[in-house]
Amino acid sequence: MNTSTPSATGRRDDRDGTPYVVFERTFSAPIADVWAAVTEPERLVRWIGTWAGDPASGEIAFRMTAEAEDAPEEEVLIDECREPTRLVMRSARPDDHSQLWSWQIDLNEADGVTTLTFAQEVCDLTLAESVGPGWDYYLDRMVAAETGGDLTAIDFNDYYPAFAAYYRAELS
């Protein structure tokens, strides 16, 4: 059981006229280490999932193992990769697979502290109600994985539906 109560941390940011929900997390770690945590399959699997394929091709298969061991693979397109500072990807929206949405990861290191800024395009308020709580949950899992915390203490039920109204209001 988690000993602290999580809080909604995302905020709206309009980027090129498109609404995004943006989150930040800080790590007392070099930027290369945080980059590895979000790009290397063996590090990523500890907190969200894993991927397969050749990123140089611009496309990988991603599977969110934190949701279910048999979660289906998703195609992820890599639009920009500037190691170790920026990664921009797109994948199909869960409500309409013909539509793609963008994810952006930016890293910045200062004085031995690396700040991860994660942004996801969210054009639909219904999706905002689950995307916001979902990323708070996963990014808290990332912090736990990278700091030796107990991932089993982070319970999605503490995030959803508790944060849904916050994200609906934040993105409206």
Sequence and secondary structure as in RCSB ss.txt:
>XXXX:A:sequence
MNTSTPSATGRRDDRDGTPYVVFERTFSAPIADVWAAVTEPERLVRWIGTWAGDPASGEIAFRMTAEAEDAPEEE
VLIDECREPTRLVMRSARPDDHSQLWSWQIDLNEADGVTTLTFAQEVCDLTLAESVGPGWDYYLDRMVAAETGGD
LTAIDFNDYYPAFAAYYRAELS
>XXXX:A:secstr
  SS      EEEEETTEEEEEEEEEESS HHHHHHHHH HHHHTTTT EEES GGGTEEEEE TTT TT   EE
EEEEEEETTTEEEEEEE SS TTSEEEEEEEEEEETTEEEEEEEEE   HHHHHHHHHHHHHHHHHHHHHHHT  
GGG  GGGTTTTTHHHHHHHH 
